[in-house]
Amino acid sequence: MERIYTIPLRNVKKVPRTIRAPRAIREVQNFLKKHMKTEDVKIDASVNEKIWERGIQKIPSKIKIKAIQDGDGVVKVTLAE
């Protein structure tokens, strides 16, 4: 199964600015666990770099990703073009 999602990260901006980027990574994981109905989520380095590209404080307000679930239930996440 392959899906493209736009994940809103604007609620992450309500947390203290020194923990925003790590919190955004966890939000992406939680979003995919909920929507893809699995516990095993592997995030690609490109998604991590996109969230961290402007530092820990200035995360993007949303991110567009492609999630691919294989037969074992593992979800692999990459940036959507």
N, C-alpha and C positions, 0 to 999 in steps of 0.2 A: 504494500500500500504506500502510495506517495501523495503527500499533500503539501500545499504552500500556505503558510500562515503569516499574518502580520500581527506581531505580539506587541501590545501596548506596554510601555515601560514608564509611563508618566506617574504612576503611583509610587514608584521607587524613588522619585525625587522628593518625597515627603520624609524620607529617612535622613539621618545625619549625613552630611556630604562625604565624610571619610569612609563610608561603607557602601556607597551607591553601586559601584561596578560589581563587587562580589554579590551584592543582593540582586542585581539585575541578572546575573548568571543563574542564581537559584530560582528567580522568577521564570526564566525561560524553561528550566528543567521542570518546575511545578506545572507550568502551562501545558507542556507536552505530556507529562504523566497523566494529567486530567483528560486531555483531548484525544490522545492516542491509546489510552487505557493500558499502560504498561509501566513498569517500575525501572526498566533499564534504558537510560537515555545517554547517548554518547554525543557530546558537543564537539564539533570540529574547531580547529584552531582559528579558522577565518571568522567564526561567530565571536569567539573570545576577543580577537583583535579588533573587530568592529565596535564592540562595546567599550573596550579599553583605549581606543585610538585617541580620544581627547582627554584621557586621564581618568582618575578614580571619581572625580566630582561631576564631570560634564558628560553624562551618558546620553545616548540618543533617546528621543521620546518614544520611538517605536522601531522595531526591527523586523525585516521580512526574511523569513527562513523557509527552507525546504526540508521536510521531515520524511524520511524513508524508513519504513518498518519492514524488516525481513521476516522470514518464517519462524524464527526463534523468538520473536517478540522484542528484539533489540531495535531501538529507534536511533538512527544516525541523522544528525542535524548539520546542515551546511547553509551558507548564505544563498538566498535566491537571487538570480540575476535581475 
